[in-house]
Amino acid sequence: MASEYQLTSNPRTVQRMADNAFIPDDPANRDYQTYLAWVAEGNTPDPAPPPIYPTTIPSVEFFARFTEDELIAMHSEATTDPEIAVGITLNAAADYIEVGAAPSVHGAMLVSWLDKLVTAGCITQARVAEITRPPEFITPA
């Protein structure tokens, strides 16, 4: 059974699950006082979820995640859209591509490029989620 509270990755904050409020570790805060009383009654908050880190995969593996039709559409669009062309070039030239949550600056540029591909109709938003899923979550076809 889920708890009323969950610890967070920030040790100075707890999350109240009823309304997803984040409660700071502040003795003057009424919500924090309520939380401490709840714990004193013998209750235990749910543990913090494990952090999600970016995962890198070889750029060849990254491009292999696109279907043939998606690659054709992407390259066709690149003939008229320099941002898409540069994205293809930069990502293909990279040794590794970041996939997963909390991307770095390079990951943020990748997200922007993928959004551009969605807007151009080369891929769907659902496919972006599949393409950028960390390897351990990919279901073999």
Stockholm file with secondary structure:
# STOCKHOLM 1.0

chainA/1-141         MASEYQLTSNPRTVQRMADNAFIPDDPANRDYQTYLAWVAEGNTPDPAPPPIYPTTIPSVEFFARFTEDELIAMHSEATTDPEIAVGITLNAAADYIEVGAAPSVHGAMLVSWLDKLVTAGCITQARVAEITRPPEFITPA
#=GR chainA/1-141 SS CCCSEEECSSTTEEEETTTTEEEESCTTCHHHHHHHHHHHTTCCCBCCCCCCCCEEEEHHHHHHTSCHHHHHHHHHHHTTCHHHHHHHHHHHHSSEEEESSSCCHHHHHHHHHHHHHHHTTSSCHHHHHHHTSCGGGCCCC
#=GC SS_cons         CCCSEEECSSTTEEEETTTTEEEESCTTCHHHHHHHHHHHTTCCCBCCCCCCCCEEEEHHHHHHTSCHHHHHHHHHHHTTCHHHHHHHHHHHHSSEEEESSSCCHHHHHHHHHHHHHHHTTSSCHHHHHHHTSCGGGCCCC
//
